């Protein structure tokens, strides 16, 4: 398994409330070629608390990339994306919107809020695993991610 250029695992924050999608994403990335460490936030409020390293998440790792579902409890993914991209410290973290929505309004809003890409989750299990592996191949082996900065 490959590690990043600094010899450490890629830090991933998966913001997803669907347990099945969390398991599938973890499974697909576990079989991948790049060593990674995934943290999961089950709702938008939890995600922002983790990203801001508040309370019990004071020592949470800063993610190299965020996989964000749009339809979340407490604070939806659109609000989370907007907050991330307005924050001077967080805005450089690539955000991949990974959602079931094919709604053109969601796509346009996500890009207007500066999502780095928008990927629609397939309903087919095999296709879902392939999509996650493709995200891994592109974002973890081709793209140069911004360096991690501590706050």
N, C-alpha and C positions, 0 to 999 in steps of 0.2 A: 504494500500500500504506500502510496506517495503521501508526503506531508507538504505543507506550503514551503516557500523559499526560506522561511525563518526556522524551519524544522519543527513546527508545531501543527496540531490539528486545526482545520478550518472551523471557526466558531459559527454555528448556525442558530438563529432564533426562529423557530417555527411558531407562528401565531395562528392557532387552529383549535376550534372547539370540538370538532368531530373526531372521536377516539379512533374510529376506523381509518380515517385519513392520516392521523398521527402515526398509527402503527404501520400503514403502508409506506409512508414517507421514510420512516426510520428504517424499515426493512430494505427499501430500495437503496438508501444511502449507505447502509451497513455493507451491502454487497458491492459498493462502488470501489473506485480505484484511489480515492483520496481519503485520507484519514480525517475524520471530522468529529466534532462534539456538538450534539444538538441539545438545546434547551427549548422547552415547550411552554408557551403561555396560552392558557385556555380561554382568555377573553382580552379585550382591548385594554381595560384598566390594568390588568396584571402585566401586560406587555409594556405599557408605558412606565409602570413602577420598576420593572426589571431594567428597561433601557436607561432610566434615570438613576438607577442604583439606589433606590430609596428603601428604607425599612429593612426587612429581612433579606432584600436583594442587594444590599450595599456592596457585596463582593461578587455580584453576578458578572460573568465575563462579557466584555463588549463584543457583540457579534461582528463577524466579517461580512455577513449577508443576512437578510431577513426574508423569510417566506411568509407571506401575509394573505390570509383568507379575508374576504370582504365582509361576510355575514357572520358577525361575532356578537356574543352577548355583552352587555354593560356599555361598551364603547365599540362601535362598528369599525371595520377595517378602513373605511374612508376617512374617519376621524383620526384613527391611528396614523395613517399615511400622512395626513395633513400636519399633524403634530410633529412627526419625525422630520419632515422636510422643512419645517419652520425653525427647528432647533439647530443652532450653529454647530453643536457637537455631533448630533446624530445624522444630519442631512447627507453626509458623505457615504453613509452605509447604503449599499445597494439594496433596494426593495423589489422583490419579485412578487407581484400579485399572483397568487395561485388560488383560483376560485372556480366555482361551478357556473358563475354568471357569464352569459354570452351577450348580455344587454349592452347595446352600443353606448348608452349613457354611462354605464359603469366603466367601460373601456375608456371613453373620453375623459371622464372625471379622474380616473386613476392617472392617466398620462398628464392631465392638466395639473395634478397634484405632484407631479414629478416622479411617478413610479418608474423604475428602470426597465421593467418589462411586465407584460400582462399575459398570463398563461391560463387557459381554461382547462380545468380538471376533466379528464375523460371519465365516463361512468364505468367503462370496461376496466377490470382489474389489471390485465396485462398492459393495456395502453397507459393506465395511470403510472404503473411502475416504470414504463419506458419514458414517459414525460419527465418524471423525477430524475431518472438517470441522464436524460438529455440536459436538464438544468445543471446537474452536477458536472457533466462533461464541459459545458460551455463556461459556467461561472467559476469552476474550481480548477480547470486545466488550461483554458484559453485566456480568459480575462485576468488582468492584473488588478487585484482588489486593493483598495486604499489601505495604507498602513493603519494599524490599530493605535489609537492615541488614548492615553488615560486622562481622565477628567481631573 
